Each structure stands twice: as structure tokens, then as C-alpha cells.
Amino acid sequence: MDCKDVVESNNYNDAKEHSMSQEAASTINNYTELEDHVMSNFQKLNLPNVNVPEKIIICLDVCYDDPNSMYRLGDGSTYIPIDMLKRVLDFFIHSKSAINKRTEFALLILKDDDSHFVQDFTNHTKDIINAIDIVKSEESTKDNFDLQGIFETIAEKIVIPAYNEAKCLEPPPYVVRMLMVYARSNCLPTINVKDPYFELLRKNPYLYIDILFAHEENCALYKCEEVYDALQDLDNGYSYVFEVSRNATKIHDCVAKLLAHPLQRPLQKNTDYSFPFKY
């Protein structure tokens, strides 16, 4: 073997060792990440992984900031924000009902300065969709919106199953989910996080609060970040929280991710929607 062959052999061995080192480091990183995910899920309460019926309260914000704001689909058709929200909720309701016919929906709308309960719980998709279809949008004129009334309404309309640690693996008769669809970019939602009733609700593992924040495109002109931070106060650690601007594809993707049953989904930080292929 001449000197050239020796050099090439050494270079090959060095490259091979480097590649193996990278693979080993990648394996360790993947293992560490998996371990973190597993441990974070162990920190969750021990709950039954069962597709029990859901009672879903849709809290639909009907207010807008910019009357000229639009969503545009790939075929060129356009939707004002309220019509796009109706479209994705139609998809959500039909999909959830197809998964479990016992899913019930109620509708609470957020107007400019207060909230109104307009549809009681029903598993008839036509009833809830008709209730959504007839709501009208209105201009947002306030700087703040108090969410306290929403939780007072929940207390009046629904009994949330109590959590019994001694019987934690027995499925509850149902779980309650509040789906907050917030559409204002300049109006800060407010809630007294120290309110005893709100604290009681947040600690109940059979109440879930998911959030879809559909904001204006140019956040430099609005308070998108402040609104998003304020909505985070509703998160008890088990919420799924999504934000989207005037992107029709992304808002459909976000709503699709909300289809997962609260008792059967991982923590949001541990979700993985990729489809890896190995050859």
C-alpha cells in the first residue's frame, strides 16, 4: 500500500468515525427528547384514556377590527373573518360528530361588550350549525373584554364531573371543553385568575379550555401579542392554543388539530404532526 492509499484510508476512517459520532449524538438527542416527552406526560394526572362523550361550548367572537380584512382560498374566493370562522366550525362540528355521535355542542357568542348564550347543548349538528350561521358580525370598539361572564354562564349551563383521585381510572360520563375562538386584535380579554370559581374550574381535569386566536395580518398595527399573552391566562397546562392570521390553509390546519379528544391527546408541546418515512 503506497502513501496515497494510506492517506485515503485514514481520511475514510476519519470520515466514518465523524459520521458515527454524529449518529450517536443524534440518537442521544432523540432519546433525551423522548425521555422529556415521557416524563412530562407522567406529570399529568392519571386519567382514563377513553373516548367519552364531549360537551363542547363554542365561544365564538363575532367582532372584527378591519372591515376590509379577508381570507383568500387557493381558488381565489374570499371570506370575511366571521364567514371563515363559520366555515371551519362547520368542518369541526361535522368531524367531531362523525367521530362520536354523542358529542354535544353549545354556542355562546362574544359581542362587543358582553356574551350571549344562544344555543343550548345538542348533538343535532343542524341545530348548532344553523345557530352559528345566523350570527352577525359587529365592529369591535372596546379596549378590553371581560371573560368572567363566560365562566358564570358555564356554571349555570353545565355540571362538570368531579375528579376523584381514588377512582381516577373510571371514565367520567363526559368531559367539558370550552373552545374559545377569539377574533379581535386590539381588544384585550381579561379574567381575574385569582377568582375562586375560575381557579376551581382550571383545576378540574374534566374541563378543557382550547383557544383559537384568529388575528389581523399586520400585527405591528394591532395588539396581537398582548391579546395572545392575555389568552394564555386561560391555559391550565392541558389547553391547546393556536394563533393564525389571515391564512386560510393554516386556520383549517389548526381546527383539524383540535379534533383530538382531550383525554386521548398528549400535551401540546409533545405533539408531532410529521409523517417520517424510512427507506
N, C-alpha and C positions, 0 to 999 in steps of 0.2 A: 504493500500500500504506500503510495507516494505521499508527499506533504500535502498536495492539493486534496487528496482523498481524506486525509486525516482532518484537515480544516473543515471540509464539508460535513464530515461525520460529526465533528464537535458542534458545528452550527446546528445541525439537525437535532442532536441530543439536547442542546440548549433550548431550541425552539419547542421541542417536545416537552421538556421539563416546565417551560414557561406556560405552555398550554395546559398541562396537567395542574399547575399551580392555580391558574385562573379557574379551571373547572372545579377544583377543590374549594376555592374561595366562594365561587358561585353556589356550590352545594351547601356550604356553611351558612351563607346569607339566606338561601331559601329555607334551610332548616330553622334558622333563627326567626325568620319572618313567620313561618308556620307555627313555631312554638309560641310566639307572641299572640297570634290569632287564637290558638287553642286556649291559652291562659286567659285571654280577655273574655272568651266565651264561657270559661269556667267561673268567671266573676259574675256572670248573670245569675239571676235567681233560677232555681231548679223548677222549670215549668214543663207541663206536658207538651210534647211536640205533635199536636193534634189539630187537624183542620176543623175546629169547632166553628159554628156559625159566627159571623161578624155582624155587629150593628155599627154601621158607618154613618157618622154625621158629616155631611159635606158642608163646610163653611165657605161659601162662595162670595168672594169680594166682587161687587158689581161696579166699582168705581174705576175711573180712568184719569190719567193725568194729561195726556196729549190726545186730543180728538182725531189727529191725523196719523196716529201710530197704527201700524199694520203688521200682520204676519203674512208671509208670502210662501205659497206652496211651490213645488217644483214645476207644476203645470202653468204657473203664472197667476193663479187665482189668489185673491187676497181676503183676509179676515180681520175685522176689528178685534181687539183683545177679548171682549166678552164672548164673541162668537167662536173664537178659537178655544176658549175655556169650555164652552158648551160642547164643542166637538170632541175634545179629549175626555171630558167627563162622560160623554155618551159611550166612548170606547171603554172607559174604565168600568162603568156600570154593567154593560153587556158582558164584558170579560169576567168580572167577578161573579156575576150571576151564573155564567156558564160553568165556572169552576165549582161553585156551591150554590144551589138554588135557594138555600135557606138564608143567604146573605140578605140583610135588610139595610135600607138606605133612608136617611132623613136629610132634609135640606134646610139650612139656615143661611140667610143672605146677610152680607155686611154692606149696609148702605153708608151714606156719607158720615152720619154721626151716631148711628145705632145699628143693632142687629134685629132681624125678624125671623122667627121660626115659621116656615111656610109649608113644610111637608113633613108629616109625622112618619115614623118608621113603616116601611113597606118593603115586601120582596117582589112587588109587581114593578118590573122595570119601566113599563109605560107610564105609570103614575109619577115616578120620580123624574123621569126624563121630561115629561110634559111640564112638571113644576119648574124644572130648570129652563126649559125653552121659553117660558112666558116672562121670565125676569128681564127687566130693562136696565141698561147701564145708566150711570149718572156721573157727573163730574165730581172729582174729589176737591174739596175746598178747605179741609181741616188740616192742621199740623199734626194732630195726634188722634189715635182711635183706641178707646178703652176696651180691652178684650174681656173685662170682668163679666159683662153681661152674657157672653157666650158660655162661660162656665156655670153661671147661675141657671141658664137655660138647660144645660146638660143635667144639672142636679134635679131639675123639675121633670125632665122628659124620660130619663133612663136611670135604672138602678144598675150600678156597676158591680159585678160579682166580687165578693170579698175573697181575699187571698188567705188561705190557711196553710201555714208552713208545714203543719203535721200531715196535711193531705195534699201536698203540693203537686203530686203526680196524678191526682184525679182531675180530669179535664173540667173546666168550668162550663156552664150551659152555653155561654157565648163570651166573646170579648167585645169591647167597645173601642172603636177607632174614630178619632176626630181628624178629618182631612182638611187642613187649613189651606185654601187656595187664595193667596193674597196677591193683589194686583196693583197696589199703589206704590209709587216710588218716592213720594215726597211726604207721606203721612206715616208717622212712627206709631206702630202698635205698642200699647203699654199694658202692663199687667203687674200687679203687686205680688211679687214672687214670695213674699212673706205672709200672704193671706192664708189663714189656716185651711180653708177649704181647697184652695189651689194646691197647697202643699200636700193635702190628703189625696187629691186626685193624682198628682205627679208620682206619688209613692205607690199607687195601686198598679201592680204589674199587668192587670187586665184592662187598663186604659192606655191606649197608644195615641200619640199626637204626631201625625206626619204633616209635613209642610211642603207646599209648592209655591215658591215665590216667583211670579212672572212679572218682571220689571221692564222699565223702558230701556232702550238701546244705549243711549248716551248717558252713562252714569255720572259723568262729570257735571251734568246739569241737574242731577237729582241726588237724593239721599239714599241711593240703593244700598250702600254698605251699611249705613246706620240702621236702615229698615231690616236688613238681613241679620245684623247683630241682635236687634231687638227681638226678632222672631226666634232666635236661638234660646231665649229665656223659656220657651215652651218645651224645650227638649229635656227629657229626664234621663237621657243616656240610651234610650231604646228607639228614639224617633228616627225616621228617615227624612232628611231635609234636602231639598233640591232648589236651585235657583236657575232661572233661564231668562234670557232677554227675548227679543222678537225673532226667535229661531224656531220655525215650525217643526223641523225634524227633532230637535233636541227636546221640545216640550212633550212630544209624543213618546220619546225615549224615557223621559223622567216618569211619566204616568205609567208606562209599562213596568218600570221598576217598582212601582207602588202596588202592583198586583200581588206580590208575595204576602202570604199570611203572616201576621205578626208573631205567632207562636212558632213558626217554622223557618223564619229567616234569621241569618246571622246579624251581628251588629253591622251597621252601615259601613264602618271603617274596614270591615273584613270582607266585604262583598267583592266579587271578581266576575265581571261580565264578559271576559275574554274567552275565546274558543281556541285553545292551543292545539296545534297539530304536530304530531311527531311522525317522522318518516323513518 
